[in-house]
Amino acid sequence: MRLWSLHPSLLDSKGLVACWRESLLAQKVLAGQTQGYANHPQLIRLRRQSDPLETVGGYLQGLLVEALTRGYNFDAAKILHPALPEHAGSVQVSTGQIGFEVEHLLRKLQQRDPSRATYLNSLDTGQIPLHPLFTAVPGPIEAWEKDAAVRH
């Protein structure tokens, strides 16, 4: 399960579809509708929010907007708790985590979508767009990141 802090426009088609599916799974876990993945590290930052279901709803809305921009047919009815607009930028993500995700996504894009990888690689650190739910704060890779121990 990968819930990218990066803006969905940076994802290739496979990445966007996978992120949608994995975010719907996260929503199911948070809603108590499945036993699987209950302890997945990617859910930690969602559970830290005052309303985790609304937070994942806001995350899904960001993916939905990108999907509609690309002409994809994602089902908005699957979002259980759409977030209110004032929740945009309400989840903090560290600059270290953003850098980690950029490197991780670049590795995937170099195989699946080299032109998108070239674009992402051309951006300065301060130019990396984030998912509308997130705002950057200084800091290292997030402790919940499964590869964080290797990277520190």
Phi, psi and chi 1 to 4 in degrees:
 res  aa     phi    psi   chi1   chi2   chi3   chi4
   1 MET       -  125.7 -178.5 -176.7  -61.7      -
   2 ARG  -130.8  113.1  170.3   64.9   55.6 -172.7
   3 LEU  -105.0   97.9  -56.2  178.5      -      -
   4 TRP   -67.2  137.7  -62.6   96.1      -      -
   5 SER   -80.9  -20.0  -54.4      -      -      -
   6 LEU   -71.6  155.3  -52.9  176.0      -      -
   7 HIS   -63.2  137.8 -164.2  -81.5      -      -
   8 PRO   -57.8  -22.4  -20.8   28.6      -      -
   9 SER   -65.0  -19.0   64.7      -      -      -
  10 LEU   -80.4  -16.8  -61.9  173.0      -      -
  11 LEU   -80.2  144.5  -57.6  174.7      -      -
  12 ASP   -77.0  175.9   62.9  -38.5      -      -
  13 SER   -59.8  -43.6   57.8      -      -      -
  14 LYS   -63.2  -40.2  -75.1 -176.9 -177.9 -178.5
  15 GLY   -66.0  -40.2      -      -      -      -
  16 LEU   -66.9  -44.9 -177.1   60.6      -      -
  17 VAL   -64.7  -43.0  170.7      -      -      -
  18 ALA   -63.5  -40.8      -      -      -      -
  19 CYS   -64.6  -39.4 -167.6      -      -      -
  20 TRP   -60.4  -50.3  175.3 -104.6      -      -
  21 ARG   -60.8  -45.0  -76.7 -167.3  -37.1  -97.6
  22 GLU   -68.8  -32.5  -68.5  166.5    6.0      -
  23 SER   -71.6  -35.8  -60.5      -      -      -
  24 LEU   -64.8  -37.4  -72.2  171.8      -      -
  25 LEU   -63.8  -43.7  173.9   58.6      -      -
  26 ALA   -58.9  -41.4      -      -      -      -
  27 GLN   -61.0  -43.1  179.0  178.7 -113.8      -
  28 LYS   -61.8  -42.2  -81.6 -172.2  163.9 -153.7
  29 VAL   -61.6  -48.8  170.9      -      -      -
  30 LEU   -65.2  -28.7  -66.3  170.5      -      -
  31 ALA   -85.3   -1.7      -      -      -      -
  32 GLY    73.2   25.2      -      -      -      -
  33 GLN   -95.9   -0.1  -63.5  174.3  -15.6      -
  34 THR  -154.6  151.0 -176.4      -      -      -
  35 GLN   -88.9  -28.5  -61.0  -65.9  -38.5      -
  36 GLY   -67.4  151.9      -      -      -      -
  37 TYR    62.9   14.6  -65.1   94.1      -      -
  38 ALA   -60.2  -28.1      -      -      -      -
  39 ASN  -107.7   20.7  -63.8  -44.2      -      -
  40 HIS   -66.5  133.3 -161.9  -75.3      -      -
  41 PRO   -59.0  -29.9   -7.9   10.0      -      -
  42 GLN   -64.0  -19.1  -70.7  -81.1  -35.7      -
  43 LEU   -83.3  -12.9  -62.8  175.6      -      -
  44 ILE   -58.2  -48.8  -68.4  171.8      -      -
  45 ARG   -67.3  -28.5   66.6  175.2  157.6 -178.5
  46 LEU   -70.7  -41.8  -64.5  174.3      -      -
  47 ARG   -67.7  -21.8  -73.7 -169.7  173.1  117.5
  48 ARG   -74.3  -13.8  -72.0 -179.6  179.8  160.7
  49 GLN   -81.2  156.4  -53.9  -51.8  -52.6      -
  50 SER   -63.3  -31.6   60.7      -      -      -
  51 ASP  -135.2   87.4 -170.7  -24.0      -      -
  52 PRO   -57.3  -36.9  -25.0   34.4      -      -
  53 LEU   -69.3  -37.6  -83.0  173.3      -      -
  54 GLU   -69.3  -35.4 -172.1  174.8  -72.1      -
  55 THR   -64.0  -47.3  -58.5      -      -      -
  56 VAL   -67.0  -30.6   76.3      -      -      -
  57 GLY   -63.1  -42.0      -      -      -      -
  58 GLY   -64.8  -36.6      -      -      -      -
  59 TYR   -63.8  -47.0 -172.2   82.4      -      -
  60 LEU   -62.2  -36.8  -76.0  160.3      -      -
  61 GLN   -61.3  -40.6  -77.7  177.6  -70.8      -
  62 GLY   -61.4  -39.7      -      -      -      -
  63 LEU   -67.7  -40.1  -61.6  176.5      -      -
  64 LEU   -61.4  -43.4  178.6   64.0      -      -
  65 VAL   -59.3  -44.9  167.8      -      -      -
  66 GLU   -64.8  -41.5  178.8   61.9   23.6      -
  67 ALA   -61.4  -43.9      -      -      -      -
  68 LEU   -64.7  -37.5  -66.4  173.7      -      -
  69 THR   -59.2  -35.3  -60.8      -      -      -
  70 ARG   -87.1   -2.7  -63.4 -173.3 -167.4 -170.5
  71 GLY    84.0   16.1      -      -      -      -
  72 TYR   -81.4  161.6  -61.3  172.0      -      -
  73 ASN  -114.2   68.7 -169.6   22.2      -      -
  74 PHE   -81.1  144.8  -73.2   14.3      -      -
  75 ASP   -90.8  105.0 -174.9   -1.6      -      -
  76 ALA   -61.6  -26.0      -      -      -      -
  77 ALA   -65.0  -15.9      -      -      -      -
  78 LYS   -77.2  -11.2  -68.0 -173.1  177.7 -161.7
  79 ILE   -81.9  110.3  -57.6  173.9      -      -
  80 LEU   -69.5  -40.7  -60.7  177.9      -      -
  81 HIS  -134.8   83.7  -62.5  -83.3      -      -
  82 PRO   -58.1  138.8  -20.9   31.6      -      -
  83 ALA   -80.1  151.0      -      -      -      -
  84 LEU   -77.3  150.7  -59.9  172.2      -      -
  85 PRO   -55.9  -30.9  -23.1   30.4      -      -
  86 GLU   -69.6   -6.1   60.6  -96.2   20.6      -
  87 HIS   -87.3   -2.8  -69.0  -74.7      -      -
  88 ALA   -59.9  134.3      -      -      -      -
  89 GLY    73.7   14.8      -      -      -      -
  90 SER   -84.3  -14.5   65.0      -      -      -
  91 VAL  -104.9  125.4  179.3      -      -      -
  92 GLN   -84.8  142.9  -65.2 -177.1  -15.5      -
  93 VAL  -136.0  135.7   59.4      -      -      -
  94 SER   -75.1  151.6   68.4      -      -      -
  95 THR   -62.3  -32.5   52.4      -      -      -
  96 GLY   -63.8  -39.9      -      -      -      -
  97 GLN   -65.9  -41.3 -179.2   65.7   26.3      -
  98 ILE   -60.3  -46.8  -65.7  165.7      -      -
  99 GLY   -60.3  -41.8      -      -      -      -
 100 PHE   -60.5  -45.3  173.8   81.0      -      -
 101 GLU   -66.7  -37.3  -69.6 -175.3   24.1      -
 102 VAL   -60.3  -48.2  167.1      -      -      -
 103 GLU   -60.2  -43.6  -70.5  177.3   21.8      -
 104 HIS   -63.3  -45.6 -173.4   60.4      -      -
 105 LEU   -67.1  -39.3 -177.7   56.7      -      -
 106 LEU   -57.1  -42.3  -85.0  171.0      -      -
 107 ARG   -59.9  -41.6  -74.1 -169.3  -60.4  -86.0
 108 LYS   -68.4  -45.3  -69.0  179.1  174.6  -71.4
 109 LEU   -67.9  -31.6  -67.1  176.5      -      -
 110 GLN   -60.6  -28.8  -73.5  165.7  -11.4      -
 111 GLN   -86.5  -41.5  -62.8  -64.7  -45.0      -
 112 ARG   -99.5  -28.9  -60.6 -170.4  -47.8 -136.9
 113 ASP  -153.8   75.7 -168.4  -22.9      -      -
 114 PRO   -55.6  -34.8  -24.6   33.4      -      -
 115 SER   -67.9  -37.2   63.5      -      -      -
 116 ARG   -68.2  -36.1 -162.1  173.7  -70.0  -91.9
 117 ALA   -63.5  -42.4      -      -      -      -
 118 THR   -61.6  -42.7  -61.0      -      -      -
 119 TYR   -61.7  -50.6  168.6   72.3      -      -
 120 LEU   -59.7  -41.2  178.4   56.4      -      -
 121 ASN   -66.7  -23.7 -154.2   28.6      -      -
 122 SER   -79.6  -14.4   74.1      -      -      -
 123 LEU   -79.8  137.3  -62.7  174.7      -      -
 124 ASP   -71.9  157.5  -70.1  -28.1      -      -
 125 THR   -51.6  -43.8  -56.2      -      -      -
 126 GLY   -72.3   -9.6      -      -      -      -
 127 GLN   -96.2   -5.5  -66.7  178.4  -49.6      -
 128 ILE   -67.5  115.0  -56.9  -65.8      -      -
 129 PRO   -74.6  140.8   25.5  -29.9      -      -
 130 LEU  -105.2  156.9  -60.5  179.0      -      -
 131 HIS   -53.0  140.6 -176.4  -71.3      -      -
 132 PRO   -56.3  -20.5  -20.0   26.8      -      -
 133 LEU   -73.4  -21.8 -168.4   63.3      -      -
 134 PHE  -105.0  154.1  -66.0   97.4      -      -
 135 THR  -134.1  139.4 -171.1      -      -      -
 136 ALA   -81.8  141.2      -      -      -      -
 137 VAL  -134.3  150.9  -63.7      -      -      -
 138 PRO   -62.2  144.7  -17.5   27.7      -      -
 139 GLY   156.3  170.2      -      -      -      -
 140 PRO   -80.9 -176.8   32.4  -35.9      -      -
 141 ILE   -56.1  139.5  -62.2  171.7      -      -
 142 GLU   -61.2  141.8  -57.7  -72.9   -8.3      -
 143 ALA   -62.1  -28.6      -      -      -      -
 144 TRP   -76.6  -13.7   48.0 -101.6      -      -
 145 GLU   -63.0  127.6  179.9   62.3   61.6      -
 146 LYS   -63.1  -26.3   68.4  178.9 -175.7  172.9
 147 ASP   -96.7    7.4  -65.4  -31.8      -      -
 148 ALA   -62.2  -38.9      -      -      -      -
 149 ALA   -62.2  -35.4      -      -      -      -
 150 VAL   -71.6  -32.5  174.9      -      -      -
 151 ARG   -87.3  -15.8  -50.8  -74.4  -72.6  165.4
 152 HIS   -85.8      -  -74.7  -71.7      -      -
